[in-house]
């Protein structure tokens, strides 16, 4: 009995003072995710930079899945500055198209004109396709060197072969919205490490999609 107590005491002491223990590694990872989350939120404050922030975040998470020792904040800043111009331009294009489709949906929805219904259907379909493209285009910018036009084209072509995985990405976004914005604990989590964890979960789905097109994932 005494030997068992001694072994347990030694394990507790090792856990308490060993920085390489699983507990301290977990706490270190949690702290790194929290810092990454705060940097992400700061870089999202100017609305026009959200695209660059999302691009950098997903590129960082993909590198972290490959190399667990990745310095998250340093990697994030590297991708944020590297892809800032393209990602910001892409984000503004997505916002502009969303505004056009949204305006047309609102306009034609209550219009008695004969053409209202077919135009409304086209606008809704276009909006849905844009949403699916948006799930892929920003991560592609962070992981592959291409023009914005080619990246949009690649994202569109990847939807059908990966349709259910893209829907999974949409579902993850929907769940994150419900948790982060509609619950008190979710709002608290979003300020601590929630957005980084949300993108970490999405990184696994992106990894399954992108593995078909490159060996670097």
NORVEN-V300999 format. One record per residue. RES is the residue in one letter. PSI is psi in degrees with one decimal (* if undefined). D_CENTER is the distance of its C-alpha to the mean C-alpha in Angstrom with 1 decimal. Layout:
BEGIN
res = (RES | RES)
psi = (PSI | PSI)
d_center = (D_CENTER | D_CENTER)
END
This chain:
BEGIN
res = (X | X | X | X | X | X | X | X | X | X | X | X | X | X | X | X | X | X | X | X | X | X | X | X | X | X | X | X | X | X | X | X | X | X | X | X | X | X | X | X | X | X | X | X | X | X | X | X | X | X | X | X | X | X | X | X | X | X | X | X | X | X | X | X | X | X | X | X | X | X | X | X | X | X | X | X | X | X | X | X | X | X | X | X | X | X | X | X | X | X | X | X | X | X | X | X | X | X | X | X | X | X | X | X | X | X | X | X | X | X | X | X | X | X | X | X | X | X | X | X | X | X | X | X | X | X | X | X | X | X | X | X | X | X | X | X | X | X | X | X | X | X | X | X | X | X | X | X | X | X | X | X | X | X | X | X | X | X | X | X | X | X | X | X | X | X | X | X | X | X | X | X | X | X | X | X | X | X | X | X | X | X | X | X | X | X | X | X | X | X | X | X | X | X | X | X | X | X | X | X | X | X | X | X | X | X | X | X | X | X | X | X | X | X | X | X | X)
psi = (-43.7 | -37.1 | -38.1 | -44.5 | -39.6 | -43.8 | -45.1 | -39.7 | -41.7 | -38.4 | -39.5 | -42.6 | -41.2 | -42.0 | -35.6 | -34.3 | -6.1 | 109.9 | -13.2 | 4.5 | 158.8 | -34.3 | -49.0 | -33.7 | -42.4 | -45.1 | -35.7 | -41.7 | -42.5 | -42.2 | -40.4 | -39.8 | -37.2 | -44.9 | -44.1 | -41.1 | -44.0 | -40.2 | -41.6 | -46.1 | -41.1 | -40.6 | -9.2 | -12.3 | -46.4 | 114.5 | -33.6 | -16.1 | 4.0 | -38.5 | -45.4 | -37.0 | -45.6 | -40.0 | -47.5 | -40.2 | -45.5 | -37.3 | -38.1 | -44.1 | -37.4 | -40.0 | -37.4 | -35.8 | -32.0 | -42.9 | 103.4 | -23.5 | 8.4 | 134.6 | 104.2 | -50.5 | -43.0 | -43.9 | -40.2 | -48.5 | -36.7 | -49.1 | -32.3 | -47.6 | -36.8 | -41.8 | 10.7 | -49.2 | -52.2 | -44.1 | -38.3 | -43.0 | -42.5 | -42.6 | -41.7 | -36.7 | -44.3 | -42.9 | -42.5 | -45.6 | -40.2 | -39.1 | -41.2 | -48.6 | -40.7 | -42.2 | -44.1 | -38.4 | -44.8 | -37.3 | -47.8 | -16.7 | -38.6 | 14.5 | 129.5 | -3.8 | 147.9 | -35.9 | -2.4 | -46.5 | -50.8 | -39.1 | -40.4 | -42.5 | -44.7 | -43.5 | -39.8 | -44.9 | -43.7 | -40.1 | -40.4 | -45.1 | -41.8 | -42.1 | -39.6 | -40.0 | -40.7 | -29.2 | -25.9 | -30.9 | -41.1 | -45.0 | -36.8 | -37.2 | -38.0 | -17.8 | -19.9 | 145.4 | 109.5 | 166.5 | 161.8 | -42.7 | -46.1 | -34.4 | -41.4 | -42.8 | -45.3 | -42.3 | -43.1 | -40.7 | -22.1 | -10.4 | -52.9 | -48.4 | -19.9 | 32.8 | -48.0 | -31.6 | -34.2 | -39.3 | -34.0 | -39.6 | -42.3 | -41.6 | -39.2 | -41.6 | -42.5 | -41.9 | -40.1 | -41.2 | -45.8 | -44.5 | -45.9 | -34.1 | -19.1 | -1.4 | 146.4 | -43.7 | -32.9 | -40.4 | -39.5 | -43.0 | -39.0 | -32.3 | -22.7 | -63.1 | 7.7 | -44.4 | -38.1 | -40.8 | -38.0 | -47.4 | -28.3 | -43.0 | -44.2 | -28.5 | -32.7 | -40.2 | -42.6 | -38.1 | -41.7 | -35.9 | -49.1 | -19.5 | -23.0 | -20.5 | -11.2 | 153.3 | -2.4 | -4.0 | *)
d_center = (51.3 | 51.5 | 49.8 | 46.9 | 46.6 | 46.8 | 44.0 | 41.7 | 42.7 | 41.9 | 38.4 | 37.7 | 39.0 | 36.9 | 33.7 | 34.8 | 35.4 | 33.6 | 30.4 | 29.5 | 29.6 | 26.7 | 26.7 | 26.4 | 23.8 | 21.7 | 22.4 | 21.6 | 18.1 | 17.6 | 18.9 | 16.7 | 13.5 | 15.3 | 16.1 | 12.7 | 11.5 | 14.6 | 14.2 | 10.8 | 12.6 | 15.6 | 14.1 | 12.7 | 16.3 | 17.7 | 16.0 | 16.4 | 14.2 | 10.9 | 10.3 | 11.3 | 9.2 | 5.8 | 7.7 | 9.1 | 6.4 | 5.3 | 9.1 | 10.0 | 8.5 | 10.3 | 13.3 | 13.4 | 13.6 | 16.5 | 18.1 | 18.0 | 20.0 | 17.4 | 17.8 | 14.4 | 15.3 | 17.5 | 15.1 | 12.5 | 15.5 | 16.7 | 13.7 | 13.6 | 17.3 | 17.5 | 15.2 | 16.0 | 18.5 | 17.0 | 13.5 | 15.4 | 17.8 | 15.3 | 13.7 | 17.3 | 18.3 | 15.7 | 17.0 | 20.5 | 20.4 | 18.8 | 21.7 | 24.3 | 23.4 | 23.2 | 26.5 | 28.1 | 27.1 | 28.5 | 31.6 | 32.6 | 31.9 | 35.1 | 37.1 | 40.3 | 40.5 | 41.0 | 38.0 | 35.7 | 34.6 | 33.8 | 32.0 | 30.0 | 29.0 | 28.0 | 25.9 | 24.1 | 23.5 | 22.3 | 19.8 | 18.5 | 18.3 | 16.5 | 13.8 | 13.5 | 13.6 | 10.9 | 8.5 | 9.8 | 11.3 | 8.9 | 7.8 | 11.6 | 12.6 | 11.4 | 13.0 | 16.1 | 18.8 | 19.7 | 20.8 | 18.7 | 21.0 | 20.7 | 16.9 | 17.2 | 19.9 | 18.2 | 15.2 | 18.0 | 20.0 | 17.3 | 16.9 | 20.3 | 20.5 | 17.1 | 17.6 | 17.2 | 14.1 | 12.5 | 14.0 | 12.5 | 9.0 | 10.7 | 12.4 | 9.6 | 8.5 | 12.3 | 12.9 | 10.6 | 12.5 | 15.7 | 15.3 | 14.2 | 16.4 | 19.3 | 20.2 | 21.6 | 20.3 | 16.7 | 17.2 | 18.6 | 15.8 | 13.2 | 15.6 | 16.1 | 13.0 | 11.1 | 7.9 | 7.8 | 8.9 | 6.5 | 3.7 | 7.1 | 8.2 | 5.9 | 7.1 | 10.5 | 10.3 | 9.3 | 12.0 | 14.5 | 14.0 | 14.3 | 17.1 | 19.4 | 19.3 | 19.4 | 20.9 | 18.8 | 15.9)
END
